[in-house]
């Protein structure tokens, strides 16, 4: 059975928790994106992640990515999740899902499609 390949958007405490859980679940974390490349690199080294970038859009577009975990500041959840969903990726979003009910509904509708 082929393992799911996941990327992390964000490198904070929540992303670290998810990276550890992914390893236990047999999910391969193939990349991490964050605005501070030095912190993202340190995070990647800690969790054994090969690909590190500041450009989350390019990372999401990678064809070997099945799952995108959004663990960035709350204001980025909607645009990042929508970007990934419109590219056919499975998406998990840290809480809160979105800043408004309307943007949360957008995300749910995009996931249904």
Phi and psi in degrees as GROMACS dihedral restraints (atoms count N, CA, C in turn):
[ dihedral_restraints ]
;  ai    aj    ak    al  type     phi  dphi    fc
    3     4     5     6     1   -80.5    20    10
    4     5     6     7     1   135.1    20    10
    6     7     8     9     1   -74.7    20    10
    7     8     9    10     1   148.4    20    10
    9    10    11    12     1   -67.3    20    10
   10    11    12    13     1   146.1    20    10
   12    13    14    15     1  -114.4    20    10
   13    14    15    16     1   123.4    20    10
   15    16    17    18     1  -119.9    20    10
   16    17    18    19     1   148.5    20    10
   18    19    20    21     1  -117.8    20    10
   19    20    21    22     1   154.6    20    10
   21    22    23    24     1  -112.9    20    10
   22    23    24    25     1   129.2    20    10
   24    25    26    27     1  -101.3    20    10
   25    26    27    28     1   106.9    20    10
   27    28    29    30     1   114.6    20    10
   28    29    30    31     1   157.1    20    10
   30    31    32    33     1  -141.0    20    10
   31    32    33    34     1    24.9    20    10
   33    34    35    36     1   -88.7    20    10
   34    35    36    37     1  -162.6    20    10
   36    37    38    39     1   -56.8    20    10
   37    38    39    40     1   -47.5    20    10
   39    40    41    42     1   -63.5    20    10
   40    41    42    43     1   -42.3    20    10
   42    43    44    45     1   -62.5    20    10
   43    44    45    46     1   -39.1    20    10
   45    46    47    48     1   -62.8    20    10
   46    47    48    49     1   -42.9    20    10
   48    49    50    51     1   -60.6    20    10
   49    50    51    52     1   -44.1    20    10
   51    52    53    54     1   -69.3    20    10
   52    53    54    55     1   -35.2    20    10
   54    55    56    57     1   -63.4    20    10
   55    56    57    58     1   -42.4    20    10
   57    58    59    60     1   -66.6    20    10
   58    59    60    61     1   -41.8    20    10
   60    61    62    63     1   -65.1    20    10
   61    62    63    64     1   -38.5    20    10
   63    64    65    66     1   -60.7    20    10
   64    65    66    67     1   -43.0    20    10
   66    67    68    69     1   -60.3    20    10
   67    68    69    70     1   -45.0    20    10
   69    70    71    72     1   -63.0    20    10
   70    71    72    73     1   -36.7    20    10
   72    73    74    75     1   -81.9    20    10
   73    74    75    76     1    -3.6    20    10
   75    76    77    78     1    80.7    20    10
   76    77    78    79     1    19.6    20    10
   78    79    80    81     1   -93.2    20    10
   79    80    81    82     1   129.1    20    10
   81    82    83    84     1   -85.8    20    10
   82    83    84    85     1   120.0    20    10
   84    85    86    87     1   -88.8    20    10
   85    86    87    88     1   112.1    20    10
   87    88    89    90     1  -101.3    20    10
   88    89    90    91     1    -9.7    20    10
   90    91    92    93     1  -166.9    20    10
   91    92    93    94     1   159.3    20    10
   93    94    95    96     1  -140.0    20    10
   94    95    96    97     1   139.8    20    10
   96    97    98    99     1  -125.3    20    10
   97    98    99   100     1   140.7    20    10
   99   100   101   102     1  -163.9    20    10
  100   101   102   103     1   156.2    20    10
  102   103   104   105     1   -71.8    20    10
  103   104   105   106     1   -21.7    20    10
  105   106   107   108     1  -107.4    20    10
  106   107   108   109     1    99.9    20    10
  108   109   110   111     1   -62.1    20    10
  109   110   111   112     1   -34.1    20    10
  111   112   113   114     1   -64.8    20    10
  112   113   114   115     1   -44.4    20    10
  114   115   116   117     1   -67.6    20    10
  115   116   117   118     1   -38.4    20    10
  117   118   119   120     1   -64.0    20    10
  118   119   120   121     1   -39.1    20    10
  120   121   122   123     1   -65.5    20    10
  121   122   123   124     1   -43.2    20    10
  123   124   125   126     1   -61.6    20    10
  124   125   126   127     1   -43.8    20    10
  126   127   128   129     1   -58.8    20    10
  127   128   129   130     1   -46.8    20    10
  129   130   131   132     1   -61.4    20    10
  130   131   132   133     1   -42.3    20    10
  132   133   134   135     1   -63.7    20    10
  133   134   135   136     1   -40.9    20    10
  135   136   137   138     1   -61.8    20    10
  136   137   138   139     1   -38.1    20    10
  138   139   140   141     1  -105.7    20    10
  139   140   141   142     1     6.6    20    10
  141   142   143   144     1    66.9    20    10
  142   143   144   145     1    41.2    20    10
  144   145   146   147     1  -102.9    20    10
  145   146   147   148     1   128.0    20    10
  147   148   149   150     1   -78.4    20    10
  148   149   150   151     1   -40.5    20    10
  150   151   152   153     1  -103.3    20    10
  151   152   153   154     1   126.9    20    10
  153   154   155   156     1  -130.8    20    10
  154   155   156   157     1   135.1    20    10
  156   157   158   159     1  -154.1    20    10
  157   158   159   160     1   160.1    20    10
  159   160   161   162     1   -89.5    20    10
  160   161   162   163     1   -17.5    20    10
  162   163   164   165     1   -94.5    20    10
  163   164   165   166     1    88.1    20    10
  165   166   167   168     1   -64.2    20    10
  166   167   168   169     1   -31.3    20    10
  168   169   170   171     1   -63.1    20    10
  169   170   171   172     1   -42.6    20    10
  171   172   173   174     1   -66.1    20    10
  172   173   174   175     1   -40.0    20    10
  174   175   176   177     1   -64.1    20    10
  175   176   177   178     1   -42.7    20    10
  177   178   179   180     1   -61.7    20    10
  178   179   180   181     1   -34.9    20    10
  180   181   182   183     1   -74.3    20    10
  181   182   183   184     1   -12.2    20    10
  183   184   185   186     1   -58.2    20    10
  184   185   186   187     1   132.0    20    10
  186   187   188   189     1   -68.9    20    10
  187   188   189   190     1   -20.3    20    10
  189   190   191   192     1   -86.8    20    10
  190   191   192   193     1     9.5    20    10
  192   193   194   195     1  -100.1    20    10
  193   194   195   196     1   123.2    20    10
  195   196   197   198     1   -98.0    20    10
  196   197   198   199     1   -35.4    20    10
  198   199   200   201     1  -133.8    20    10
  199   200   201   202     1   133.3    20    10
  201   202   203   204     1  -115.1    20    10
  202   203   204   205     1   124.5    20    10
  204   205   206   207     1  -106.3    20    10
  205   206   207   208     1   118.4    20    10
  207   208   209   210     1   -95.6    20    10
  208   209   210   211     1   110.5    20    10
  210   211   212   213     1  -132.3    20    10
  211   212   213   214     1    46.8    20    10
  213   214   215   216     1  -104.3    20    10
  214   215   216   217     1   179.0    20    10
  216   217   218   219     1   -55.8    20    10
  217   218   219   220     1   147.0    20    10
  219   220   221   222     1   -50.9    20    10
  220   221   222   223     1   -38.1    20    10
  222   223   224   225     1   -64.8    20    10
  223   224   225   226     1   -18.4    20    10
  225   226   227   228     1   -92.6    20    10
  226   227   228   229     1   -11.9    20    10
  228   229   230   231     1   -56.1    20    10
  229   230   231   232     1   -51.5    20    10
  231   232   233   234     1   -62.3    20    10
  232   233   234   235     1   -54.6    20    10
  234   235   236   237     1   -63.5    20    10
  235   236   237   238     1   -36.7    20    10
  237   238   239   240     1   -71.9    20    10
  238   239   240   241     1   -42.9    20    10
  240   241   242   243     1   -63.6    20    10
  241   242   243   244     1   -44.0    20    10
  243   244   245   246     1   -62.2    20    10
  244   245   246   247     1   -41.3    20    10
  246   247   248   249     1   -59.6    20    10
  247   248   249   250     1   -46.2    20    10
  249   250   251   252     1   -68.7    20    10
  250   251   252   253     1   -42.2    20    10
  252   253   254   255     1   -63.0    20    10
  253   254   255   256     1   -39.7    20    10
  255   256   257   258     1   -72.1    20    10
  256   257   258   259     1    -8.0    20    10
  258   259   260   261     1  -104.9    20    10
  259   260   261   262     1    13.2    20    10
  261   262   263   264     1    77.9    20    10
  262   263   264   265     1    18.6    20    10
  264   265   266   267     1   -90.0    20    10
  265   266   267   268     1   151.0    20    10
  267   268   269   270     1   -76.4    20    10
  268   269   270   271     1   143.2    20    10
  270   271   272   273     1  -133.8    20    10
  271   272   273   274     1   133.2    20    10
  273   274   275   276     1  -116.9    20    10
  274   275   276   277     1   137.6    20    10
  276   277   278   279     1  -125.3    20    10
  277   278   279   280     1   131.2    20    10
  279   280   281   282     1   -63.1    20    10
  280   281   282   283     1   157.4    20    10
  282   283   284   285     1   -83.2    20    10
  283   284   285   286     1   149.8    20    10
  285   286   287   288     1   -72.1    20    10
  286   287   288   289     1   149.9    20    10
  288   289   290   291     1   -56.9    20    10
  289   290   291   292     1   -45.2    20    10
  291   292   293   294     1  -152.6    20    10
  292   293   294   295     1   170.6    20    10
  294   295   296   297     1   -83.6    20    10
  295   296   297   298     1   -20.9    20    10
  297   298   299   300     1  -136.8    20    10
  298   299   300   301     1   160.0    20    10
  300   301   302   303     1   -62.7    20    10
  301   302   303   304     1   -36.1    20    10
  303   304   305   306     1   -64.2    20    10
  304   305   306   307     1   -44.3    20    10
  306   307   308   309     1   -71.4    20    10
  307   308   309   310     1   -31.1    20    10
  309   310   311   312     1   -64.5    20    10
  310   311   312   313     1   -41.8    20    10
  312   313   314   315     1   -62.6    20    10
  313   314   315   316     1   -39.9    20    10
  315   316   317   318     1   -56.9    20    10
  316   317   318   319     1   -44.3    20    10
  318   319   320   321     1   -65.4    20    10
  319   320   321   322     1   -41.6    20    10
  321   322   323   324     1   -64.9    20    10
  322   323   324   325     1   -43.6    20    10
  324   325   326   327     1   -63.8    20    10
  325   326   327   328     1   -40.9    20    10
  327   328   329   330     1   -64.2    20    10
  328   329   330   331     1   -38.0    20    10
  330   331   332   333     1   -67.5    20    10
  331   332   333   334     1   -35.7    20    10
  333   334   335   336     1   -64.8    20    10
  334   335   336   337     1   -35.9    20    10
